[in-house]
């Protein structure tokens, strides 16, 4: 089962280019509680879509084999009230099941979104991230000005500790996205947002800007370095 899941992960990643499957940039390799919830939602929707796909292929195969007509003559029109009534029931049943399934997926998405943003802490680590064309300004604020640290494109966080990230943009719309850690967060000029994240596994995780922001957008990547407090 584990091997089948790994194969399906690779295949689905090939069709979903933004997800990525190379290195430490994949929502299929969660490194924190928030990414884990997003991965659960992804697999739930994937299996629902897979089951629907199989049922549709089976229905098309059955219809094509049962209603095959040889020769050049058109198919005769036959009245079959019982068959038409059965088809009517089948179509409307499928419609109701589809509406119910979409509603369930909507509810799961809302619940997952609430859980992803539900992390909190009385004494969190605070990091300020500002998007520029085309780099990330990372500020570690401190009450003492001489101890405030500013870096570029590299974010260091302690393992297992909630971190509140204050995001903003200095020019155009950017989108802060580290799929191993959390979902995407849009950065709008003139506005500041706060997003929580937590990394439970040490390592280096790549992120990028997920909103086209200019000619050098493809180069606007960053790294999140998760370290234990002893290493930091």
C-alpha positions as MATLAB code, in Angstrom:
seq = 'XXXXXXXXXXXXXXXXXXXXXXXXXXXXXXXXXXXXXXXXXXXXXXXXXXXXXXXXXXXXXXXXXXXXXXXXXXXXXXXXXXXXXXXXXXXXXXXXXXXXXXXXXXXXXXXXXXXXXXXXXXXXXXXXXXXXXXXXXXXXXXXXXXXXXXXXXXXXXXXXXXXXXXXXXXXXXXXXXXXXXXXXXXXXXXXXXXXXXXXXXXXXXXXXXXXXXXXXXXXXXXXXXXXXXXXX';
ca = [
       0.000    0.000    0.000;
       2.863    2.345    0.837;
       4.557    1.640   -2.502;
       1.293    2.232   -4.407;
       0.859    5.544   -2.583;
       4.399    6.608   -3.513;
       3.791    5.774   -7.178;
       0.520    7.718   -7.195;
       2.298   10.643   -5.526;
       4.853   10.799   -8.319;
       2.222   10.453  -11.051;
      -0.037   13.131   -9.597;
       2.910   15.480   -9.150;
       3.759   15.129  -12.833;
       0.341   16.510  -13.727;
       0.374   19.178  -11.041;
       3.541   21.099  -11.848;
       3.131   23.765   -9.120;
       3.132   21.048   -6.469;
       6.655   19.945   -7.294;
       8.212   16.612   -6.389;
      11.921   17.369   -6.454;
      13.942   18.207   -3.378;
      12.292   19.691   -0.319;
       9.391   21.425   -2.045;
       6.275   19.301   -2.070;
       2.973   19.363   -0.226;
       3.160   15.552   -0.366;
       6.043   15.687    2.147;
       4.628   17.715    5.032;
       7.063   18.912    7.667;
       4.544   20.533    9.987;
       0.993   20.156   11.307;
      -0.518   22.651    8.871;
       1.006   21.024    5.786;
      -0.150   17.657    7.129;
      -3.775   18.821    7.161;
      -3.420   20.193    3.634;
      -1.963   16.861    2.465;
      -4.918   15.002    4.028;
      -7.356   17.205    2.112;
      -5.361   16.680   -1.088;
      -5.495   12.870   -0.823;
      -9.197   12.928    0.066;
     -10.037   14.929   -3.053;
      -7.640   12.820   -5.130;
      -9.351    9.534   -4.205;
     -12.808   11.009   -4.762;
     -11.744   12.180   -8.235;
     -10.102    8.801   -8.922;
     -13.271    6.876   -8.019;
     -15.372    9.183  -10.211;
     -12.927    8.703  -13.079;
     -13.101    4.910  -12.799;
     -16.918    4.930  -12.675;
     -17.138    7.187  -15.743;
     -14.747    4.983  -17.744;
     -16.710    1.888  -16.728;
     -19.990    3.512  -17.786;
     -18.582    4.552  -21.179;
     -17.095    1.091  -21.730;
     -20.367   -0.621  -20.870;
     -22.380    1.688  -23.126;
     -20.001    1.278  -26.080;
     -19.934   -2.523  -25.877;
     -23.665   -3.046  -25.349;
     -24.909   -0.638  -28.017;
     -22.490   -1.472  -30.813;
     -24.155   -1.641  -34.241;
     -22.572   -3.227  -37.297;
     -23.275   -2.170  -40.871;
     -24.058    1.160  -42.484;
     -27.671    1.415  -41.461;
     -28.593    3.852  -38.669;
     -29.678    2.456  -35.362;
     -33.425    1.861  -35.101;
     -35.361    3.997  -32.644;
     -36.998    1.653  -30.153;
     -39.390    2.676  -27.442;
     -38.442    1.308  -24.084;
     -40.402    3.034  -21.281;
     -38.870    0.893  -18.577;
     -35.344    1.603  -19.816;
     -36.013    5.312  -20.141;
     -37.415    5.415  -16.626;
     -34.329    3.609  -15.321;
     -32.026    6.005  -17.168;
     -33.942    8.974  -15.732;
     -33.523    7.626  -12.210;
     -29.824    6.871  -12.786;
     -29.037   10.335  -14.172;
     -30.832   12.172  -11.380;
     -29.304    9.929   -8.739;
     -25.836   10.654  -10.140;
     -26.658   14.386  -10.097;
     -27.702   14.261   -6.434;
     -24.608   12.256   -5.480;
     -22.400   14.788   -7.316;
     -24.007   17.743   -5.527;
     -23.666   15.993   -2.166;
     -20.012   15.113   -2.845;
     -19.161   18.685   -3.841;
     -20.864   19.960   -0.696;
     -18.841   17.530    1.438;
     -15.602   18.646   -0.241;
     -16.556   22.290    0.371;
     -17.161   21.631    4.071;
     -13.881   19.697    4.389;
     -12.008   22.559    2.690;
     -13.497   25.127    5.081;
     -12.753   22.981    8.133;
      -9.200   22.307    6.963;
      -8.624   26.009    6.326;
      -9.799   26.805    9.857;
      -7.491   24.149   11.334;
      -4.518   25.364    9.290;
      -4.925   28.854   10.714;
      -5.692   27.622   14.231;
      -2.149   27.424   15.594;
      -1.397   29.939   18.307;
       1.082   30.559   21.094;
       1.408   32.964   24.015;
       5.088   33.548   23.295;
       5.671   32.932   19.559;
       8.726   33.682   17.494;
       8.003   36.682   15.265;
       9.485   37.148   11.799;
       8.733   39.934    9.337;
       8.833   39.060    5.635;
       8.580   41.686    2.906;
       8.300   40.796   -0.763;
      10.312   42.853   -3.250;
      10.912   42.631   -6.974;
      12.538   40.137   -6.913;
      13.712   38.992   -3.495;
      12.487   38.405    0.045;
      13.483   40.657    2.915;
      13.525   38.717    6.194;
      13.625   40.692    9.451;
      14.045   39.221   12.932;
      12.753   42.051   15.145;
      14.166   42.698   18.599;
      13.358   45.228   21.281;
      17.004   46.286   21.089;
      17.666   47.862   17.709;
      21.276   46.685   17.577;
      20.105   43.063   17.814;
      17.629   43.242   14.925;
      18.806   41.027   12.080;
      17.871   41.402    8.406;
      18.637   38.753    5.787;
      17.567   37.968    2.231;
      15.822   34.845    0.903;
      16.702   32.697    3.931;
      14.416   32.139    6.912;
      15.639   30.399   10.071;
      13.036   28.951   12.429;
      13.268   26.733   15.530;
      11.889   23.208   15.246;
       8.609   22.500   16.997;
       7.925   26.146   17.863;
       4.981   28.182   16.545;
       6.157   31.104   14.450;
       4.050   34.100   13.499;
       5.083   35.578   10.160;
       4.131   39.179    9.419;
       3.935   39.523    5.644;
       3.826   42.623    3.459;
       4.793   43.770   -0.035;
       6.972   46.712   -0.990;
       5.813   47.003   -4.607;
       3.422   44.560   -6.338;
       1.341   41.534   -5.329;
       3.463   38.569   -4.242;
       2.497   35.179   -2.816;
       4.513   33.501   -0.062;
       4.410   29.719   -0.470;
       6.390   26.959    1.215;
       4.352   23.806    0.417;
       6.121   21.596    2.965;
       5.136   24.006    5.729;
       1.865   25.772    4.929;
      -0.427   27.003    2.185;
      -0.021   30.153    0.107;
      -0.298   33.647    1.533;
      -0.828   36.640   -0.737;
       1.110   39.828   -0.017;
      -0.688   43.015   -1.014;
       1.021   46.428   -1.222;
      -0.030   48.667    1.650;
      -1.400   45.803    3.797;
       0.186   43.607    6.449;
      -1.045   40.089    7.195;
      -0.077   37.548    9.818;
       0.255   33.813    9.214;
       1.236   31.064   11.641;
       3.539   28.220   10.775;
       5.329   25.444   12.593;
       8.066   23.090   11.392;
       8.423   19.788   13.246;
      11.210   18.242   11.168;
      14.729   19.722   10.893;
      15.837   20.461    7.364;
      15.929   22.978    4.553;
      12.631   23.569    2.767;
      12.322   25.542   -0.423;
       9.581   28.065   -1.108;
       8.776   30.501   -3.872;
       6.577   33.347   -4.987;
       3.363   31.843   -6.366;
       2.065   35.056   -7.965;
       3.554   36.394  -11.198;
       5.243   39.627  -10.197;
       7.450   40.607  -13.129;
      10.221   39.470  -15.436;
      12.342   37.899  -12.682;
       9.449   36.122  -10.971;
      10.983   32.676  -11.618;
      14.053   33.625   -9.570;
      12.063   34.694   -6.510;
      12.705   31.663   -4.332;
      13.606   31.326   -0.677;
      14.626   28.714    1.862;
      13.257   27.907    5.299;
      15.957   26.435    7.514;
      14.476   24.545   10.458;
      16.960   23.957   13.265;
      16.842   22.809   16.852;
      17.412   25.466   19.496;
      20.801   23.898   20.274;
      21.987   24.258   16.682;
      20.622   27.795   16.353;
];
